[in-house]
Amino acid sequence: MRSDEQLASPQRFVWKQFFANKNITVLEHPPYSPELAPCDFYLLPKIKSVLKRTNFLSVEEVKAKTTELLNSLT
């Protein structure tokens, strides 16, 4: 479902009524979450694309390759 900000007021009311009638609890959330940093959208996908389909034998190998990638970006 789309967030509240994207729904027009009448739609928001209809959805709230629907959820209330079905005894569904709607959890409100802030428009900005400090848990979502810009690196979640730009940096991490770059790292993921490089590491994708790579077989690592240990966690240390993953850490080393990730550190190497991060150092190459700066």
KOLKENU-791611 format. One record per atom (N, C-alpha, C, O, CB): atom name; chain; y negated, z, x negated; residue number from 0; residue in one letter. Coordinates in nm, 4 decimals. Glycine has a CB too. Example, Ala and Ser with C-alpha at 12.3 -4.5 7.8 and 13.67 -1.06 7.14 Angstrom:
  atom  kette        py        pz        px   nr  rest
     N      A    0.5690    0.7800   -1.3190    0     a
    CA      A    0.4500    0.7800   -1.2300    0     a
     C      A    0.3300    0.7800   -1.3200    0     a
     O      A    0.3319    0.8465   -1.4236    0     a
    CB      A    0.4473    0.9046   -1.1308    0     a
     N      A    0.2250    0.7080   -1.2850    1     s
    CA      A    0.1060    0.7140   -1.3670    1     s
     C      A   -0.0030    0.7870   -1.2900    1     s
     O      A   -0.1138    0.8039   -1.3409    1     s
    CB      A    0.0598    0.5725   -1.4084    1     s
end
This chain:
  atom  kette        py        pz        px   nr  rest
     N      A    0.1184    0.0000   -0.0837    0     m
    CA      A    0.0000    0.0000    0.0000    0     m
     C      A   -0.1242    0.0000   -0.0878    0     m
     O      A   -0.1242    0.0567   -0.1971    0     m
    CB      A   -0.0001    0.1212    0.0950    0     m
     N      A   -0.2284   -0.0632   -0.0398    1     r
    CA      A   -0.3533   -0.0672   -0.1160    1     r
     C      A   -0.4229    0.0678   -0.1103    1     r
     O      A   -0.4008    0.1468   -0.0185    1     r
    CB      A   -0.4465   -0.1776   -0.0624    1     r
     N      A   -0.5068    0.0930   -0.2090    2     s
    CA      A   -0.5779    0.2205   -0.2130    2     s
     C      A   -0.6829    0.2272   -0.1025    2     s
     O      A   -0.7223    0.1250   -0.0465    2     s
    CB      A   -0.6438    0.2411   -0.3503    2     s
     N      A   -0.7274    0.3483   -0.0723    3     d
    CA      A   -0.8254    0.3702    0.0345    3     d
     C      A   -0.9534    0.2913    0.0149    3     d
     O      A   -1.0128    0.2444    0.1120    3     d
    CB      A   -0.8585    0.5161    0.0444    3     d
     N      A   -0.9970    0.2758   -0.1110    4     e
    CA      A   -1.1241    0.2079   -0.1358    4     e
     C      A   -1.1185    0.0623   -0.0906    4     e
     O      A   -1.2211    0.0055   -0.0530    4     e
    CB      A   -1.1603    0.2154   -0.2842    4     e
     N      A   -1.0004    0.0014   -0.0938    5     q
    CA      A   -0.9877   -0.1395   -0.0611    5     q
     C      A   -0.9720   -0.1644    0.0887    5     q
     O      A   -0.9876   -0.2775    0.1347    5     q
    CB      A   -0.8709   -0.1979   -0.1345    5     q
     N      A   -0.9418   -0.0610    0.1636    6     l
    CA      A   -0.9214   -0.0783    0.3069    6     l
     C      A   -1.0517   -0.0575    0.3822    6     l
     O      A   -1.1298    0.0321    0.3503    6     l
    CB      A   -0.8144    0.0184    0.3582    6     l
     N      A   -1.0736   -0.1399    0.4809    7     a
    CA      A   -1.1909   -0.1218    0.5663    7     a
     C      A   -1.1714    0.0053    0.6482    7     a
     O      A   -1.0578    0.0482    0.6685    7     a
    CB      A   -1.2135   -0.2458    0.6594    7     a
     N      A   -1.2789    0.0657    0.6952    8     s
    CA      A   -1.2709    0.1920    0.7680    8     s
     C      A   -1.1746    0.1890    0.8862    8     s
     O      A   -1.0937    0.2807    0.8996    8     s
    CB      A   -1.4068    0.2301    0.8164    8     s
     N      A   -1.1798    0.0865    0.9734    9     p
    CA      A   -1.0844    0.0855    1.0852    9     p
     C      A   -0.9390    0.0809    1.0380    9     p
     O      A   -0.8529    0.1469    1.0961    9     p
    CB      A   -1.1121   -0.0336    1.1759    9     p
     N      A   -0.9119    0.0042    0.9342   10     q
    CA      A   -0.7757   -0.0026    0.8808   10     q
     C      A   -0.7324    0.1323    0.8259   10     q
     O      A   -0.6192    0.1755    0.8474   10     q
    CB      A   -0.7659   -0.1095    0.7714   10     q
     N      A   -0.8215    0.1974    0.7561   11     r
    CA      A   -0.7903    0.3271    0.6981   11     r
     C      A   -0.7518    0.4249    0.8084   11     r
     O      A   -0.6561    0.5009    0.7939   11     r
    CB      A   -0.9098    0.3810    0.6167   11     r
     N      A   -0.8256    0.4230    0.9173   12     f
    CA      A   -0.7968    0.5122    1.0292   12     f
     C      A   -0.6594    0.4817    1.0879   12     f
     O      A   -0.5828    0.5736    1.1171   12     f
    CB      A   -0.9051    0.4995    1.1376   12     f
     N      A   -0.6277    0.3542    1.1054   13     v
    CA      A   -0.4982    0.3146    1.1621   13     v
     C      A   -0.3842    0.3632    1.0730   13     v
     O      A   -0.2849    0.4169    1.1221   13     v
    CB      A   -0.4907    0.1610    1.1796   13     v
     N      A   -0.3989    0.3440    0.9415   14     w
    CA      A   -0.2942    0.3883    0.8495   14     w
     C      A   -0.2798    0.5398    0.8513   14     w
     O      A   -0.1681    0.5915    0.8513   14     w
    CB      A   -0.3241    0.3403    0.7075   14     w
     N      A   -0.3915    0.6110    0.8530   15     k
    CA      A   -0.3841    0.7574    0.8555   15     k
     C      A   -0.3140    0.8058    0.9819   15     k
     O      A   -0.2341    0.8994    0.9772   15     k
    CB      A   -0.5250    0.8188    0.8464   15     k
     N      A   -0.3440    0.7418    1.0951   16     q
    CA      A   -0.2774    0.7767    1.2209   16     q
     C      A   -0.1279    0.7462    1.2127   16     q
     O      A   -0.0451    0.8269    1.2550   16     q
    CB      A   -0.3412    0.7002    1.3390   16     q
     N      A   -0.0940    0.6296    1.1582   17     f
    CA      A    0.0463    0.5905    1.1448   17     f
     C      A    0.1229    0.6931    1.0620   17     f
     O      A    0.2302    0.7384    1.1020   17     f
    CB      A    0.0577    0.4512    1.0807   17     f
     N      A    0.0677    0.7295    0.9469   18     f
    CA      A    0.1343    0.8263    0.8607   18     f
     C      A    0.1439    0.9631    0.9282   18     f
     O      A    0.2460    1.0310    0.9168   18     f
    CB      A    0.0602    0.8384    0.7276   18     f
     N      A    0.0395    1.0029    0.9972   19     a
    CA      A    0.0408    1.1316    1.0668   19     a
     C      A    0.1487    1.1328    1.1748   19     a
     O      A    0.2207    1.2315    1.1895   19     a
    CB      A   -0.0974    1.1612    1.1289   19     a
     N      A    0.1602    1.0238    1.2503   20     n
    CA      A    0.2619    1.0152    1.3559   20     n
     C      A    0.4037    1.0187    1.3002   20     n
     O      A    0.4955    1.0658    1.3675   20     n
    CB      A    0.2423    0.8881    1.4368   20     n
     N      A    0.4221    0.9702    1.1799   21     k
    CA      A    0.5547    0.9681    1.1159   21     k
     C      A    0.5781    1.0921    1.0288   21     k
     O      A    0.6796    1.1020    0.9598   21     k
    CB      A    0.5701    0.8413    1.0306   21     k
     N      A    0.4831    1.1866    1.0326   22     n
    CA      A    0.4904    1.3079    0.9500   22     n
     C      A    0.5030    1.2754    0.8012   22     n
     O      A    0.5786    1.3402    0.7288   22     n
    CB      A    0.6085    1.3941    0.9937   22     n
     N      A    0.4288    1.1755    0.7569   23     i
    CA      A    0.4268    1.1364    0.6163   23     i
     C      A    0.3016    1.1954    0.5528   23     i
     O      A    0.1901    1.1739    0.6004   23     i
    CB      A    0.4305    0.9804    0.5999   23     i
     N      A    0.3213    1.2692    0.4461   24     t
    CA      A    0.2091    1.3288    0.3752   24     t
     C      A    0.1466    1.2260    0.2822   24     t
     O      A    0.2159    1.1634    0.2019   24     t
    CB      A    0.2539    1.4534    0.2963   24     t
     N      A    0.0173    1.2092    0.2932   25     v
    CA      A   -0.0555    1.1167    0.2064   25     v
     C      A   -0.1240    1.1987    0.0986   25     v
     O      A   -0.2031    1.2882    0.1283   25     v
    CB      A   -0.1594    1.0309    0.2870   25     v
     N      A   -0.0935    1.1680   -0.0257   26     l
    CA      A   -0.1550    1.2386   -0.1374   26     l
     C      A   -0.2785    1.1625   -0.1828   26     l
     O      A   -0.2695    1.0458   -0.2209   26     l
    CB      A   -0.0550    1.2557   -0.2545   26     l
     N      A   -0.3914    1.2271   -0.1787   27     e
    CA      A   -0.5156    1.1654   -0.2235   27     e
     C      A   -0.5186    1.1666   -0.3758   27     e
     O      A   -0.4635    1.2570   -0.4385   27     e
    CB      A   -0.6396    1.2392   -0.1647   27     e
     N      A   -0.5813    1.0687   -0.4338   28     h
    CA      A   -0.5929    1.0634   -0.5785   28     h
     C      A   -0.7331    1.0180   -0.6156   28     h
     O      A   -0.7979    0.9456   -0.5400   28     h
    CB      A   -0.4865    0.9693   -0.6394   28     h
     N      A   -0.7796    1.0611   -0.7330   29     p
    CA      A   -0.9144    1.0220   -0.7746   29     p
     C      A   -0.9180    0.8733   -0.8092   29     p
     O      A   -0.8155    0.8165   -0.8469   29     p
    CB      A   -0.9608    1.1064   -0.8953   29     p
     N      A   -1.0347    0.8095   -0.7968   30     p
    CA      A   -1.0449    0.6679   -0.8315   30     p
     C      A   -1.0239    0.6425   -0.9803   30     p
     O      A   -0.9865    0.5321   -1.0199   30     p
    CB      A   -1.1796    0.6143   -0.7895   30     p
     N      A   -1.0477    0.7440   -1.0628   31     y
    CA      A   -1.0268    0.7304   -1.2071   31     y
     C      A   -0.9344    0.8418   -1.2522   31     y
     O      A   -0.9590    0.9587   -1.2226   31     y
    CB      A   -1.1622    0.7347   -1.2855   31     y
     N      A   -0.8315    0.8080   -1.3214   32     s
    CA      A   -0.7400    0.9080   -1.3728   32     s
     C      A   -0.7545    0.9157   -1.5245   32     s
     O      A   -0.7442    0.8134   -1.5923   32     s
    CB      A   -0.5939    0.8754   -1.3325   32     s
     N      A   -0.7781    1.0340   -1.5786   33     p
    CA      A   -0.7887    1.0458   -1.7244   33     p
     C      A   -0.6573    1.0113   -1.7938   33     p
     O      A   -0.6549    0.9893   -1.9149   33     p
    CB      A   -0.8316    1.1869   -1.7627   33     p
     N      A   -0.5482    1.0065   -1.7174   34     e
    CA      A   -0.4193    0.9701   -1.7751   34     e
     C      A   -0.4092    0.8200   -1.8006   34     e
     O      A   -0.3210    0.7759   -1.8743   34     e
    CB      A   -0.3065    1.0149   -1.6836   34     e
     N      A   -0.4980    0.7413   -1.7409   35     l
    CA      A   -0.4973    0.5969   -1.7617   35     l
     C      A   -0.6140    0.5595   -1.8515   35     l
     O      A   -0.7273    0.5458   -1.8055   35     l
    CB      A   -0.5049    0.5205   -1.6265   35     l
     N      A   -0.5860    0.5436   -1.9760   36     a
    CA      A   -0.6886    0.5082   -2.0737   36     a
     C      A   -0.6883    0.3571   -2.0953   36     a
     O      A   -0.5899    0.2905   -2.0633   36     a
    CB      A   -0.6654    0.5829   -2.2077   36     a
     N      A   -0.7971    0.3022   -2.1491   37     p
    CA      A   -0.8009    0.1576   -2.1759   37     p
     C      A   -0.6849    0.1084   -2.2618   37     p
     O      A   -0.6413   -0.0059   -2.2476   37     p
    CB      A   -0.9304    0.1222   -2.2436   37     p
     N      A   -0.6349    0.1937   -2.3507   38     c
    CA      A   -0.5222    0.1492   -2.4347   38     c
     C      A   -0.3976    0.1217   -2.3516   38     c
     O      A   -0.3111    0.0447   -2.3935   38     c
    CB      A   -0.4906    0.2543   -2.5415   38     c
     N      A   -0.3874    0.1844   -2.2332   39     d
    CA      A   -0.2736    0.1572   -2.1460   39     d
     C      A   -0.2733    0.0130   -2.0978   39     d
     O      A   -0.1682   -0.0410   -2.0635   39     d
    CB      A   -0.2747    0.2515   -2.0269   39     d
     N      A   -0.3898   -0.0492   -2.0949   40     f
    CA      A   -0.4010   -0.1845   -2.0427   40     f
     C      A   -0.4118   -0.2907   -2.1515   40     f
     O      A   -0.3788   -0.4067   -2.1269   40     f
    CB      A   -0.5197   -0.1936   -1.9527   40     f
     N      A   -0.4565   -0.2543   -2.2693   41     y
    CA      A   -0.4804   -0.3533   -2.3744   41     y
     C      A   -0.3897   -0.3337   -2.4958   41     y
     O      A   -0.3238   -0.4278   -2.5401   41     y
    CB      A   -0.6250   -0.3477   -2.4180   41     y
     N      A   -0.3863   -0.2140   -2.5485   42     l
    CA      A   -0.3128   -0.1890   -2.6724   42     l
     C      A   -0.1619   -0.1845   -2.6495   42     l
     O      A   -0.0861   -0.2518   -2.7194   42     l
    CB      A   -0.3593   -0.0586   -2.7350   42     l
     N      A   -0.1188   -0.1056   -2.5524   43     l
    CA      A    0.0245   -0.0880   -2.5320   43     l
     C      A    0.0972   -0.2169   -2.4940   43     l
     O      A    0.2085   -0.2381   -2.5422   43     l
    CB      A    0.0475    0.0148   -2.4258   43     l
     N      A    0.0406   -0.3039   -2.4107   44     p
    CA      A    0.1096   -0.4312   -2.3843   44     p
     C      A    0.1254   -0.5178   -2.5090   44     p
     O      A    0.2254   -0.5883   -2.5231   44     p
    CB      A    0.0344   -0.5093   -2.2789   44     p
     N      A    0.0274   -0.5132   -2.5999   45     k
    CA      A    0.0398   -0.5893   -2.7251   45     k
     C      A    0.1569   -0.5378   -2.8074   45     k
     O      A    0.2377   -0.6155   -2.8583   45     k
    CB      A   -0.0905   -0.5810   -2.8073   45     k
     N      A    0.1649   -0.4063   -2.8198   46     i
    CA      A    0.2746   -0.3462   -2.8960   46     i
     C      A    0.4082   -0.3783   -2.8296   46     i
     O      A    0.5054   -0.4138   -2.8963   46     i
    CB      A    0.2557   -0.1931   -2.9078   46     i
     N      A    0.4113   -0.3653   -2.6985   47     k
    CA      A    0.5349   -0.3918   -2.6250   47     k
     C      A    0.5821   -0.5354   -2.6454   47     k
     O      A    0.7017   -0.5596   -2.6617   47     k
    CB      A    0.5149   -0.3641   -2.4759   47     k
     N      A    0.4896   -0.6302   -2.6446   48     s
    CA      A    0.5293   -0.7705   -2.6598   48     s
     C      A    0.5889   -0.7977   -2.7977   48     s
     O      A    0.6774   -0.8821   -2.8116   48     s
    CB      A    0.4092   -0.8621   -2.6362   48     s
     N      A    0.5410   -0.7269   -2.8992   49     v
    CA      A    0.5954   -0.7454   -3.0340   49     v
     C      A    0.7322   -0.6774   -3.0474   49     v
     O      A    0.8227   -0.7306   -3.1116   49     v
    CB      A    0.4974   -0.6894   -3.1398   49     v
     N      A    0.7461   -0.5601   -2.9863   50     l
    CA      A    0.8703   -0.4841   -2.9999   50     l
     C      A    0.9810   -0.5313   -2.9055   50     l
     O      A    1.0974   -0.4950   -2.9222   50     l
    CB      A    0.8429   -0.3384   -2.9756   50     l
     N      A    0.9439   -0.6118   -2.8068   51     k
    CA      A    1.0409   -0.6567   -2.7075   51     k
     C      A    1.1560   -0.7316   -2.7745   51     k
     O      A    1.1357   -0.8097   -2.8674   51     k
    CB      A    0.9730   -0.7460   -2.6027   51     k
     N      A    1.2733   -0.7066   -2.7265   52     r
    CA      A    1.3968   -0.7715   -2.7735   52     r
     C      A    1.4276   -0.7424   -2.9207   52     r
     O      A    1.4959   -0.8202   -2.9873   52     r
    CB      A    1.3867   -0.9217   -2.7533   52     r
     N      A    1.3769   -0.6303   -2.9700   53     t
    CA      A    1.4084   -0.5877   -3.1060   53     t
     C      A    1.5073   -0.4725   -3.0969   53     t
     O      A    1.4854   -0.3775   -3.0217   53     t
    CB      A    1.2792   -0.5457   -3.1848   53     t
     N      A    1.6136   -0.4799   -3.1712   54     n
    CA      A    1.7132   -0.3729   -3.1721   54     n
     C      A    1.6842   -0.2779   -3.2874   54     n
     O      A    1.6820   -0.3176   -3.4039   54     n
    CB      A    1.8570   -0.4305   -3.1834   54     n
     N      A    1.6623   -0.1528   -3.2527   55     f
    CA      A    1.6368   -0.0500   -3.3524   55     f
     C      A    1.7580    0.0414   -3.3607   55     f
     O      A    1.8238    0.0681   -3.2602   55     f
    CB      A    1.5087    0.0306   -3.3184   55     f
     N      A    1.7865    0.0886   -3.4799   56     l
    CA      A    1.9011    0.1771   -3.4997   56     l
     C      A    1.8639    0.3243   -3.4878   56     l
     O      A    1.9511    0.4097   -3.4715   56     l
    CB      A    1.9632    0.1514   -3.6348   56     l
     N      A    1.7340    0.3540   -3.4961   57     s
    CA      A    1.6920    0.4941   -3.4873   57     s
     C      A    1.5498    0.5029   -3.4332   57     s
     O      A    1.4758    0.4047   -3.4298   57     s
    CB      A    1.7013    0.5629   -3.6256   57     s
     N      A    1.5150    0.6224   -3.3916   58     v
    CA      A    1.3796    0.6490   -3.3435   58     v
     C      A    1.2806    0.6325   -3.4587   58     v
     O      A    1.1672    0.5893   -3.4383   58     v
    CB      A    1.3694    0.7916   -3.2823   58     v
     N      A    1.3241    0.6670   -3.5786   59     e
    CA      A    1.2369    0.6539   -3.6955   59     e
     C      A    1.1971    0.5082   -3.7187   59     e
     O      A    1.0837    0.4804   -3.7576   59     e
    CB      A    1.3064    0.7100   -3.8204   59     e
     N      A    1.2895    0.4154   -3.6950   60     e
    CA      A    1.2578    0.2731   -3.7096   60     e
     C      A    1.1521    0.2301   -3.6082   60     e
     O      A    1.0613    0.1535   -3.6403   60     e
    CB      A    1.3848    0.1878   -3.6930   60     e
     N      A    1.1649    0.2802   -3.4863   61     v
    CA      A    1.0663    0.2481   -3.3820   61     v
     C      A    0.9299    0.3019   -3.4229   61     v
     O      A    0.8292    0.2318   -3.4127   61     v
    CB      A    1.1090    0.3073   -3.2443   61     v
     N      A    0.9269    0.4264   -3.4692   62     k
    CA      A    0.8005    0.4869   -3.5123   62     k
     C      A    0.7382    0.4092   -3.6277   62     k
     O      A    0.6174    0.3854   -3.6293   62     k
    CB      A    0.8227    0.6326   -3.5536   62     k
     N      A    0.8209    0.3700   -3.7239   63     a
    CA      A    0.7695    0.2977   -3.8405   63     a
     C      A    0.7116    0.1624   -3.7996   63     a
     O      A    0.6034    0.1250   -3.8450   63     a
    CB      A    0.8808    0.2783   -3.9451   63     a
     N      A    0.7823    0.0893   -3.7149   64     k
    CA      A    0.7344   -0.0430   -3.6722   64     k
     C      A    0.6073   -0.0293   -3.5882   64     k
     O      A    0.5146   -0.1091   -3.6024   64     k
    CB      A    0.8441   -0.1173   -3.5915   64     k
     N      A    0.6030    0.0710   -3.5014   65     t
    CA      A    0.4842    0.0934   -3.4191   65     t
     C      A    0.3651    0.1302   -3.5064   65     t
     O      A    0.2545    0.0807   -3.4845   65     t
    CB      A    0.5102    0.2038   -3.3150   65     t
     N      A    0.3861    0.2156   -3.6042   66     t
    CA      A    0.2792    0.2531   -3.6969   66     t
     C      A    0.2298    0.1317   -3.7735   66     t
     O      A    0.1093    0.1143   -3.7922   66     t
    CB      A    0.3277    0.3611   -3.7945   66     t
     N      A    0.3227    0.0475   -3.8180   67     e
    CA      A    0.2860   -0.0757   -3.8887   67     e
     C      A    0.1998   -0.1659   -3.7999   67     e
     O      A    0.1001   -0.2217   -3.8455   67     e
    CB      A    0.4128   -0.1514   -3.9343   67     e
     N      A    0.2388   -0.1796   -3.6734   68     l
    CA      A    0.1609   -0.2622   -3.5802   68     l
     C      A    0.0214   -0.2054   -3.5577   68     l
     O      A   -0.0773   -0.2791   -3.5578   68     l
    CB      A    0.2339   -0.2742   -3.4465   68     l
     N      A    0.0138   -0.0747   -3.5384   69     l
    CA      A   -0.1164   -0.0111   -3.5157   69     l
     C      A   -0.2071   -0.0268   -3.6370   69     l
     O      A   -0.3265   -0.0531   -3.6225   69     l
    CB      A   -0.0984    0.1375   -3.4829   69     l
     N      A   -0.1515   -0.0111   -3.7548   70     n
    CA      A   -0.2313   -0.0266   -3.8770   70     n
     C      A   -0.2780   -0.1700   -3.8966   70     n
     O      A   -0.3847   -0.1931   -3.9535   70     n
    CB      A   -0.1509    0.0180   -3.9983   70     n
     N      A   -0.2005   -0.2653   -3.8508   71     s
    CA      A   -0.2406   -0.4055   -3.8658   71     s
     C      A   -0.3533   -0.4440   -3.7695   71     s
     O      A   -0.4223   -0.5436   -3.7915   71     s
    CB      A   -0.1204   -0.4968   -3.8434   71     s
     N      A   -0.3719   -0.3661   -3.6636   72     l
    CA      A   -0.4773   -0.3954   -3.5657   72     l
     C      A   -0.6127   -0.3408   -3.6077   72     l
     O      A   -0.7156   -0.3867   -3.5581   72     l
    CB      A   -0.4399   -0.3385   -3.4307   72     l
     N      A   -0.6145   -0.2444   -3.6973   73     t
    CA      A   -0.7422   -0.1823   -3.7345   73     t
     C      A   -0.8020   -0.2441   -3.8577   73     t
     O      A   -0.9094   -0.2028   -3.9016   73     t
    CB      A   -0.7243   -0.0348   -3.7566   73     t
end
